[in-house]
Amino acid sequence: MWNGKRKLLVMCMMGLLLGISGCTRRDSEPTDPTSTVTPTEESGQLQMWVTDHKEHWQNVGRLWTAELGRDQQVRVTLEVVEFATEEELQQALLRSQAAGYAPDVVITNSDWVSRHAEQLTPVVEGVALPLSQYDAQYVRATRGHLVQGETLYGVPVSVDTLGVVYNDDHIVSRLADANVPGATWGQFRKEVEMLTRTDNSFDRFEVSGTALGTVQSVPHAVEIVWNIMHQMGTEFFTPDGTQARFASTRASTGEGRQNFGLEALEFFLSFANPQYKNYSWSDVRLPEGTVAGLVTMLLEEEVSMIILKASDLQELERQIAASGTVASNWRSVPLPQFQDPSQSNSLTVLAEVQALVVPRLAANPSWGWQFLLYATQQSQAQAFTEATMIPSALVSQIAPFENDPLLGAYARQAKYAETIDWPVDRAGTRVAFARVLSGAGGSLTKVGQAMTELEAAVTTQLRAQVERTRWLEKIRRSEVEPEAE
């Protein structure tokens, strides 16, 4: 039975990685702003595509257009169009450019920028952003994706990471020798054991030490697993991007030769496995698996520590204000490490970097780039963090938020966060990972088998991409080479 399910699972994963939707049911087509917005080439009319924080970008647009009108006597309008998801925005951009038009400015994740540089307009002549200053101005997670060779394809805006948000009263009163959660995963696991309180209820817990171990009921479960794998030393892809390695990375350690990917999966799954002392969670606790639901459980003291993204902190603040709870009782610390940060310089956490870019077919690329630089200057970067609770990519805008009880840990993490080069679609890979983790009933052996098969499927896609690139390059050369006399 499992073999049949596994074959179907791998077929679905291949479909996801290749952009085929046949394995998932879509009840309705996503809203596409390009279906209602008529592309224009009239000067002074710009359009920006976003997936979140529309009000912030509208405000930045009003400030920028007012400044242009005052200083340059130019009348410009900026329309901000919002998409439901980043994947919908990216697909709509590819479709619109295939049809011959595009918005003037887009904000999207930097790894997509890295894989689709040909779809973008690099920094235009006359726009001042010296590459020699780039590394000094922006945190290291922004390097590599936006600058290729000597060409700049976008400007980083924000750095989103995972961190631990906790109930301060639980930590202080229930942990004998700690006032904050531990900095290592080993400490975190022991603290979960001490914080968890079982009872005779259907879900078996009065209080969960943390919410980990499953995909269905743990928001950002796949990203958490990726972080654990990365910290353990997993190589997700070969340096040339032609082979997946997340299921087969092995290295010699003091405990013998280990498979880091499998070790990471076992560690994550242990929190929902009754056979482990740190068992503290099950899908019954939060069947819908939403960030809002998990935050509610934290505020109602049903769970002591949860892992959230910086972009989730707005929901936390909203619920704190609505519930009337003491705001100072909720704090954050950086995501745990496997090595003690006080004795190691190997701090690492994975980041999602959002960047502003100008599409290749933008009608007003020069103004688009002027807006990019205006929208990412220090005053606007600070306003963005204040409005969104997401740390800025500007190094100079980290310090002002480092001591904030909630945002501070995420701000400090932003300085050492890293990104992975994704030679395949990250969103599709995330869904495929989720199916691997949830499709084997918690069996580590079956999860490991499915992960190996996913690795093989991704490698097959990567090699097909290489062959396609070579074929297109061969065609291009044949078109530009002079004909023989």
C-alpha positions in Angstrom: 0.0 0.0 0.0 2.8 2.4 0.9 4.6 1.7 -2.3 1.6 2.7 -4.4 1.1 5.9 -2.3 4.7 6.7 -2.6 4.7 6.5 -6.4 1.7 8.8 -6.5 3.4 11.1 -4.1 6.6 11.3 -6.2 4.4 12.0 -9.4 2.7 14.8 -7.5 6.0 16.2 -6.4 7.4 16.2 -9.9 4.3 18.0 -11.0 4.8 20.7 -8.4 8.4 21.2 -9.2 7.6 21.5 -12.9 4.7 23.8 -12.3 1.9 21.3 -13.2 -1.2 21.6 -11.1 -2.8 18.2 -11.9 -2.1 16.8 -8.4 -3.9 19.5 -6.5 -7.5 20.6 -6.8 -8.1 24.3 -7.5 -11.7 25.4 -6.9 -11.3 28.8 -8.5 -8.7 30.6 -10.5 -6.6 33.1 -8.7 -7.3 36.8 -9.1 -5.0 38.3 -11.8 -4.7 42.1 -11.7 -3.5 42.0 -15.3 -7.0 41.0 -16.3 -8.4 44.4 -15.2 -5.5 46.7 -15.6 -4.8 48.1 -19.0 -1.1 48.5 -19.7 -0.1 52.0 -20.5 3.0 53.7 -21.9 1.8 57.2 -21.0 4.6 59.0 -19.0 3.8 59.7 -15.5 1.7 56.6 -14.8 3.5 53.9 -12.9 2.2 50.6 -11.6 3.7 48.5 -8.7 2.8 44.9 -7.9 2.9 43.6 -4.3 1.6 40.7 -2.2 1.4 42.5 1.2 1.7 45.8 3.0 -0.2 47.6 0.2 -0.9 50.7 2.5 2.8 51.2 3.2 3.7 51.2 -0.5 0.9 53.5 -1.3 2.1 55.9 1.3 5.7 55.7 0.0 4.3 56.3 -3.5 2.5 59.4 -2.4 5.6 60.8 -0.7 7.7 60.1 -3.8 5.3 61.6 -6.3 4.8 64.6 -4.1 8.6 65.1 -4.0 8.9 64.7 -7.8 6.2 67.3 -8.3 7.8 69.7 -5.9 11.5 69.3 -7.0 11.2 68.4 -10.7 7.7 69.8 -11.5 6.8 66.3 -12.8 3.3 64.8 -12.2 3.6 61.1 -11.6 1.0 58.6 -10.2 1.8 55.2 -8.7 -0.9 52.5 -8.6 -0.3 49.7 -6.2 -1.9 46.3 -7.2 -2.0 43.6 -4.6 -1.9 39.8 -5.4 -3.0 37.1 -3.0 0.3 35.2 -3.0 3.8 35.6 -4.2 3.5 32.7 -6.6 0.5 34.3 -8.3 2.4 37.6 -8.7 5.4 35.8 -10.2 3.3 33.8 -12.7 1.3 36.9 -13.6 4.5 38.8 -14.3 5.8 36.0 -16.6 2.5 36.0 -18.4 2.3 39.7 -18.8 5.8 40.0 -20.2 5.0 37.2 -22.7 2.1 39.3 -23.8 4.3 42.3 -24.2 3.8 44.5 -21.2 4.7 44.7 -17.5 4.3 46.8 -14.4 7.0 49.3 -13.6 8.0 48.0 -10.1 7.6 44.6 -8.4 8.5 43.4 -4.9 9.3 39.7 -4.7 11.7 37.2 -3.1 15.4 37.5 -4.1 15.9 33.8 -5.1 13.2 34.2 -7.8 15.1 37.3 -9.0 18.3 35.2 -9.2 16.6 32.6 -11.4 14.8 35.1 -13.6 17.3 37.9 -14.2 16.5 37.9 -17.9 13.0 39.0 -17.0 14.3 42.2 -15.3 15.8 45.5 -16.2 19.2 45.9 -14.4 20.2 49.2 -12.8 19.8 51.9 -15.5 22.4 54.5 -16.4 22.3 57.6 -14.3 21.0 55.8 -11.1 23.6 56.0 -8.4 24.1 52.8 -6.4 27.8 52.0 -6.4 28.4 48.2 -6.2 31.5 48.9 -4.2 29.2 50.1 -1.4 26.6 47.3 -1.7 28.2 44.8 0.7 28.8 47.5 3.3 25.2 48.8 3.1 23.2 45.6 3.2 23.2 42.5 5.3 25.0 39.4 4.0 21.7 37.5 3.2 21.2 39.9 0.3 24.5 39.0 -1.5 24.5 36.8 -4.6 20.9 36.9 -5.6 20.6 40.5 -6.7 24.1 41.1 -8.0 25.3 39.0 -10.8 28.8 39.8 -12.0 29.0 43.6 -12.1 25.2 44.0 -12.7 22.6 44.9 -10.1 19.1 43.6 -10.7 17.2 44.9 -7.7 17.4 46.5 -4.3 16.8 44.5 -1.1 14.0 45.7 1.2 13.7 43.2 4.1 15.0 40.1 5.8 12.5 37.6 7.2 13.7 34.8 9.5 12.3 32.3 12.0 12.6 32.9 15.8 11.2 31.7 19.1 8.4 33.7 20.7 7.7 32.6 24.3 5.7 33.2 27.4 8.0 34.9 29.9 6.1 33.8 32.9 6.3 30.1 31.9 10.1 30.3 31.4 10.8 32.2 34.7 8.5 30.2 36.9 8.9 26.7 35.4 12.5 26.5 34.5 14.7 26.2 37.5 17.9 27.6 36.0 16.9 29.9 33.1 15.2 33.2 32.5 15.1 32.9 28.7 14.9 29.9 26.4 18.2 28.1 25.7 20.3 29.1 22.8 20.9 25.5 21.5 18.5 22.9 20.2 19.7 20.6 23.0 18.7 23.1 25.6 15.4 23.8 23.8 14.5 20.1 23.7 15.1 19.7 27.5 13.1 22.8 28.2 10.2 21.5 26.2 10.2 18.4 28.4 10.1 20.6 31.6 7.4 23.0 30.2 5.0 20.4 28.8 2.1 19.3 31.1 0.0 16.3 30.2 -3.5 15.5 31.3 -6.3 13.1 30.4 -7.9 15.2 27.7 -8.4 14.0 24.1 -5.2 15.8 22.9 -3.3 14.6 26.1 -1.8 18.1 26.9 -2.7 20.8 29.3 0.3 22.9 28.1 2.6 22.1 25.2 6.2 23.1 25.6 6.3 23.9 21.9 4.5 23.3 18.6 6.8 21.1 16.4 6.8 17.7 14.8 4.0 17.8 12.2 3.3 19.6 9.0 -0.5 19.9 9.2 -0.7 21.8 12.5 2.7 23.6 12.6 3.0 26.8 10.6 6.2 27.1 8.6 7.0 23.5 9.3 9.0 23.0 6.1 11.0 26.2 6.7 11.8 25.0 10.2 13.1 21.6 8.9 15.2 23.5 6.2 16.8 25.6 9.0 17.6 22.5 11.1 19.0 20.8 8.0 21.1 23.8 7.1 22.4 24.2 10.6 23.4 20.5 10.7 25.4 21.0 7.5 23.1 19.7 4.8 24.1 20.7 1.3 20.8 21.3 -0.5 22.3 21.4 -4.0 25.7 21.0 -5.6 27.5 24.3 -6.2 26.8 24.2 -9.9 23.1 23.7 -9.3 22.8 20.5 -11.3 22.1 18.0 -8.6 20.0 17.9 -5.4 21.8 16.8 -2.2 19.3 17.4 0.6 18.7 13.6 1.2 22.2 12.3 0.7 24.5 14.8 2.3 26.8 12.8 4.7 29.8 13.6 6.7 32.1 12.0 9.3 31.4 13.1 12.8 32.3 11.9 16.3 29.3 9.6 16.1 30.3 8.1 12.8 29.1 8.9 9.3 25.8 10.7 9.5 23.1 11.6 7.0 22.3 15.2 8.0 19.0 15.4 6.2 17.7 12.3 7.9 19.0 13.5 11.3 17.2 16.8 10.9 13.9 15.0 10.0 14.2 12.8 13.0 14.8 15.7 15.3 11.8 17.7 14.0 9.4 14.7 14.1 10.4 13.7 17.6 8.4 16.6 19.1 5.2 14.8 17.9 6.3 11.3 18.7 5.2 9.7 22.0 8.3 7.6 22.1 10.5 10.7 22.8 10.7 12.6 26.1 10.2 15.9 24.3 6.8 14.7 23.0 4.7 17.8 23.3 2.5 18.2 20.2 -0.1 16.5 18.0 -2.3 17.6 15.1 -5.3 17.5 17.5 -3.9 20.6 19.2 -4.4 22.8 16.2 -6.1 21.0 13.3 -6.2 24.1 11.0 -2.5 24.8 11.5 -2.7 28.6 11.1 -0.4 31.3 12.5 -3.4 33.1 14.0 -4.5 29.9 15.8 -1.1 29.2 17.1 -0.7 32.8 18.4 -4.1 32.4 20.2 -2.8 29.2 21.9 0.3 31.1 23.0 -1.7 34.0 24.5 -4.1 31.6 26.2 -1.1 29.8 27.7 -1.8 26.5 26.0 1.8 26.5 24.6 4.9 28.0 26.1 7.2 28.6 23.1 6.3 28.8 19.4 8.4 29.4 16.2 7.2 32.4 14.1 8.5 34.5 11.3 9.1 38.2 11.8 6.3 38.7 9.3 4.0 37.0 11.9 4.6 39.5 14.6 1.9 41.9 13.4 -0.6 39.2 14.1 0.8 38.6 17.5 0.7 42.3 18.3 -2.9 42.5 17.0 -4.0 39.7 19.3 -2.1 41.0 22.3 -3.9 44.4 21.9 -7.3 42.7 21.4 -6.9 40.3 24.4 -5.7 42.9 26.8 -2.9 40.7 28.1 0.3 42.2 29.4 2.5 42.9 26.3 5.7 42.5 28.3 5.0 38.8 28.9 5.7 37.9 25.3 9.2 38.0 24.1 11.5 36.5 21.4 14.9 34.9 21.1 16.8 33.9 18.0 16.3 30.5 16.5 18.3 27.9 18.5 21.6 26.6 17.1 23.2 23.2 17.4 26.4 24.7 18.7 26.5 27.0 21.7 26.7 30.6 20.2 28.9 31.7 23.1 31.5 29.1 22.1 31.1 29.2 18.3 31.1 31.6 15.4 28.9 29.4 13.3 25.6 31.2 13.9 23.3 30.7 11.0 19.6 31.0 10.1 17.9 30.9 6.8 16.4 34.2 5.5 13.8 35.2 2.9 14.9 38.4 1.3 12.3 40.6 -0.4 13.6 42.9 -3.1 12.3 45.7 -5.4 12.9 45.1 -9.1 12.0 46.7 -12.4 10.6 44.2 -15.0 12.3 43.9 -18.4 9.2 45.4 -20.3 8.5 48.2 -17.8 7.3 51.3 -19.7 9.3 53.6 -17.4 12.4 51.8 -16.2 14.3 55.0 -15.3 11.5 56.2 -13.0 11.1 52.7 -11.7 14.7 52.6 -10.6 14.4 56.1 -9.1 11.5 54.8 -7.1 13.5 51.8 -6.0 16.2 53.9 -4.5 13.7 56.4 -2.9 11.7 53.5 -1.3 14.8 51.9 0.2 16.6 54.9 1.6 17.1 55.0 5.4 14.0 56.9 6.4 11.7 54.7 4.3 13.5 51.5 5.5 12.8 52.5 9.1 9.2 53.3 8.2 8.9 49.9 6.6 10.1 48.0 9.7 7.9 50.1 12.0 4.9 49.3 9.8 5.5 45.6 9.2 7.7 44.3 12.1 10.1 42.9 9.5 13.8 43.9 9.8 15.3 46.0 7.0 18.0 44.7 4.7 20.0 47.9 5.5 22.7 47.3 8.1 22.2 50.9 9.4 18.5 50.1 10.2 19.2 47.0 12.4 20.4 48.7 15.5 17.3 50.9 16.2 15.2 47.7 16.7 17.7 45.3 18.4 16.4 45.9 21.9 12.7 45.6 21.1 11.2 42.7 23.2 9.6 41.0 20.2 11.4 42.4 17.1 14.9 42.6 18.6 15.8 38.9 18.2 14.8 39.0 14.5 16.7 42.2 14.0 19.9 40.7 15.5 19.4 37.5 13.4 19.2 39.6 10.2 22.8 40.4 10.4 24.0 36.8 10.2 21.2 35.2 8.3 21.9 33.4 5.0 20.1 32.4 1.8 20.1 29.3 -0.2 20.5 29.3 -4.0 17.3 27.6 -5.2 17.9 26.4 -8.8 14.3 25.1 -8.8 11.0 26.7 -7.8 11.2 27.2 -4.0 7.4 27.3 -3.5 6.9 24.0 -5.4 9.7 22.4 -3.4 8.2 23.6 -0.1 4.9 21.8 -1.0 6.8 18.7 -2.1 8.7 18.6 1.2 5.4 19.0 3.1 3.9 16.0 1.4 7.0 14.0 2.2 6.8 14.9 5.9 3.1 14.2 6.1 2.7 11.3 3.7 4.4 8.5 5.7 2.5 8.6 9.0 5.5 9.7 11.0 7.6 6.7 10.0 11.2 8.0 9.8 12.1 5.1 7.4 9.3 6.0 5.0 10.0 9.7 5.3 13.6 9.0 4.4 12.7 6.9 1.4 10.3 9.6 0.1 13.0 12.2 0.6 15.5 10.2 -1.4 12.9 9.9 -4.2 12.2 13.6 -4.1 15.9 14.3 -4.3 16.1 12.1 -7.4 13.1 13.9 -8.9 14.6 17.3 -8.4 17.9 16.2 -9.9 16.1 14.9 -13.0 14.5 18.3 -13.4 17.7 20.2 -12.9 19.5 18.1 -15.5 16.6 18.7 -17.9 17.0 22.4 -17.3 20.7 22.2 -18.1 20.0 20.4 -21.4 17.3 23.0 -22.3 19.7 25.9 -21.6 22.4 24.3 -23.8 19.8 23.7 -26.6 18.6 27.3 -26.4 22.2 28.6 -26.4 23.0 26.5 -29.4 20.0 28.0 -31.2 21.1 31.5 -30.2 24.6 31.0 -31.5 23.4 29.6 -34.8 21.2 32.7 -35.2 24.1 35.2 -34.6 26.9 33.4 -36.4 27.6 34.8 -39.9 26.6 32.5 -42.7 29.5 30.8 -44.5 30.3 32.3 -47.9 
